[in-house]
Amino acid sequence: MLLCGGRRFNLLAPTTPLSFGTFIKHLAASKSSKLSLTSKSFTASASSKVISSSRFEALNSRQKEQVHLYIDSLLEWNQKMNLTAVKEESEVMERHVEDSLSIIEPIRTSYLSHCGPSSENLNLVDVGSGAGLPGVILAIACPGWKVTLLESLNKRCSFLEHVVSQIGLSNVQVKRERAEKLGQDVCFREFFDVAVARAVAEMRILAEYCLPLVRTGGIFVAAKGHDPQEEVQRAERAIQLMGASLLQICCVDSHSKHGQRTAIICLKGKPTPKKYPRDPGTPAKIPL
């Protein structure tokens, strides 16, 4: 189901999937309306307008304190290493924290509809976690989730380990490894209920990074910009090769200049062939 501008499109039904050509046709048609849905609109009326700051306000006092501790650590460490281009606390809150919180409802709703009876104890991996976005924020907001922050760079892992300890997150582990290697590790391959990625790579590369880590019957969620249709179309082959299919696109409000972003959600229907992911570096150099 694509939800945009108050219009609903059945993009993929469990028994009769639509072709990507039909999907892109519907997506293009939807652009005639202003894309202004919030994550609440994922399950409610498209006319319901929710101020995005309500996502943070909905957290309890301990969670809010943890978010502020995270932001303080991020800005402090950012002075000695490149973690984010954002320099002010208010910008971090608007551009990073709110964007991260915005994908929780699409994850929950998609999982409950297609994967399992509960979304309270998900096993989730944040691929290319970087500064811990969205993984650290998801772990704060959803303490029942077990979150793995996957990052290949030592310096960033040092920051992640510091901030997880500083905040006191017992539901988070930091894993220093490339996604291509972890996807071939029997201890992690097809181990997670959900994989997420934000600001890592284009969709066809992300598919090969993320989907081998997702169990059959799980979902992959890519946080993307306001106009993902060409990127989604290019990723058709890669998503299918990984044993998955496009489930839905959710439009969520954002503080970006376009006023909204999208969550691209893929459902894994069968195991990923053993030859994927390919060797480290290959997915980015030779995308499927």
Salt bridges, closest charged atoms under 4 A:
GLU57 OE1 - LYS64 NZ 3.30
GLU65 OE1 - ARG62 NH1 3.51
GLU89 OE2 - HIS68 ND1 3.11
GLU91 OE2 - ARG95 NH1 3.89
GLU98 OE1 - ARG55 NH1 3.92
ASP99 OD2 - ARG198 NH2 3.52
ASP99 OD2 - ARG261 NE 3.18
GLU120 OE2 - ARG108 NH1 3.08
GLU180 OE2 - ARG178 NH2 3.03
GLU190 OE2 - LYS268 NZ 2.80
ASP193 OD1 - ARG215 NE 2.75
GLU202 OE1 - ARG204 NE 2.86
GLU202 OE1 - ARG234 NE 3.50
GLU208 OE1 - ARG278 NH2 2.78
ASP227 OD2 - LYS31 NZ 3.24
GLU231 OE2 - LYS224 NZ 2.67
ASP253 OD1 - ARG55 NH2 2.42
